[in-house]
Amino acid sequence: MSTPYATPRARALGLELRTARKRRRLGVRELARLLGMTPGFVTNWERGLRLPKPEDVGAVLAHCRVIGADRRRIVEMARGAREQDWIATGGEEAYREWERTARTVFAWGPDLVPPLLQTSGYARAVRGAAKGEEERPAWREATGRCVLVVGETALRRRIGSAEVMTEQLRGLGAALELDEIDVRLVPAEQEYRPGLARPFTIFDFANLPTIVHERLLSESANSSSPVRVARYREVAETLLNLALPRSAAQALLATVLRELSVAVGTPGMKECREGDA
């Protein structure tokens, strides 16, 4: 049975504590000795399985020499960490950790390709980042099963240059043919259905509560509430029912790529494959 304490915020807090400890180059046993407690407490805090009090968090950060705004931010995370719903602002360290450790990842991208499927150029264009910055992890770095659903709008929406979009579309075409990752495409000609407008990700873990992540304008909503999780699972099931068979998905992708190639004078999917042979 999964622990009720491993809320999204508690697990994000644990990741912050672990990162601070490692930056200070302290082992779990060494930090536990400095705190005057057993190593199990530190380990469970870092996994989100136990919730440290704000004063305990302050003591950890003091030993790890975390000060100023970072200290205040992390201590504040400890307040309300039992709550199953969490609106997060800032970096995506927790999201990446959930991507890496989840047993199953289900992601829906109605108007943008889901992060786990993004090519480096596409990801930079989405973030407005410069070339040479740290790349987002590819789906190959995820340890669990990935079910990634992409809306037709995401295929046709120009992100970055024509070359960036061509590379992204070809990458999707290659992913569609793989058995180790489940990629689906949902056509745009669908009647309105509640829940399909926003991107979301469902992270299922082996022995921890499921987390639903939804991207907002400049924040993210994260929840381990069983009621919310059940609602998002219903939407996920709807999307899988709406998704095209593999052959039809490949045909749709080829059509979009061909239209892009006509518009900008770049090779389409078929031409690219023939040239690579």
Rosetta blueprint (number, residue, H / E / L):
1 M L
2 S L
3 T L
4 P L
5 Y L
6 A L
7 T L
8 P H
9 R H
10 A H
11 R H
12 A H
13 L H
14 G H
15 L H
16 E H
17 L H
18 R H
19 T H
20 A H
21 R H
22 K H
23 R H
24 R L
25 R L
26 L L
27 G L
28 V H
29 R H
30 E H
31 L H
32 A H
33 R H
34 L H
35 L H
36 G L
37 M L
38 T L
39 P H
40 G H
41 F H
42 V H
43 T H
44 N H
45 W H
46 E H
47 R H
48 G L
49 L L
50 R L
51 L L
52 P L
53 K L
54 P H
55 E H
56 D H
57 V H
58 G H
59 A H
60 V H
61 L H
62 A H
63 H H
64 C L
65 R L
66 V L
67 I L
68 G H
69 A H
70 D H
71 R H
72 R H
73 R H
74 I H
75 V H
76 E H
77 M H
78 A H
79 R L
80 G L
81 A L
82 R L
83 E L
84 Q L
85 D E
86 W E
87 I E
88 A E
89 T L
90 G L
91 G L
92 E L
93 E H
94 A H
95 Y H
96 R H
97 E H
98 W H
99 E H
100 R H
101 T H
102 A L
103 R L
104 T E
105 V E
106 F E
107 A E
108 W E
109 G E
110 P L
111 D L
112 L L
113 V L
114 P L
115 P H
116 L H
117 L H
118 Q L
119 T L
120 S H
121 G H
122 Y H
123 A H
124 R H
125 A H
126 V H
127 R H
128 G L
129 A L
130 A L
131 K L
132 G L
133 E L
134 E L
135 E L
136 R L
137 P L
138 A L
139 W H
140 R H
141 E H
142 A L
143 T L
144 G L
145 R E
146 C E
147 V E
148 L E
149 V E
150 V E
151 G E
152 E H
153 T H
154 A H
155 L H
156 R H
157 R L
158 R L
159 I L
160 G L
161 S L
162 A H
163 E H
164 V H
165 M H
166 T H
167 E H
168 Q H
169 L H
170 R H
171 G H
172 L H
173 G H
174 A H
175 A H
176 L H
177 E L
178 L L
179 D L
180 E L
181 I L
182 D E
183 V E
184 R E
185 L E
186 V E
187 P L
188 A L
189 E L
190 Q L
191 E L
192 Y L
193 R L
194 P L
195 G L
196 L L
197 A L
198 R L
199 P L
200 F E
201 T E
202 I E
203 F E
204 D E
205 F L
206 A L
207 N L
208 L L
209 P L
210 T L
211 I E
212 V E
213 H E
214 E E
215 R E
216 L L
217 L L
218 S L
219 E L
220 S E
221 A E
222 N E
223 S E
224 S L
225 S L
226 P H
227 V H
228 R H
229 V H
230 A H
231 R H
232 Y H
233 R H
234 E H
235 V H
236 A H
237 E H
238 T H
239 L H
240 L H
241 N H
242 L H
243 A L
244 L L
245 P L
246 R H
247 S H
248 A H
249 A H
250 Q H
251 A H
252 L H
253 L H
254 A H
255 T H
256 V H
257 L H
258 R H
259 E H
260 L H
261 S H
262 V H
263 A H
264 V H
265 G L
266 T L
267 P L
268 G L
269 M H
270 K H
271 E H
272 C H
273 R H
274 E H
275 G H
276 D H
277 A L
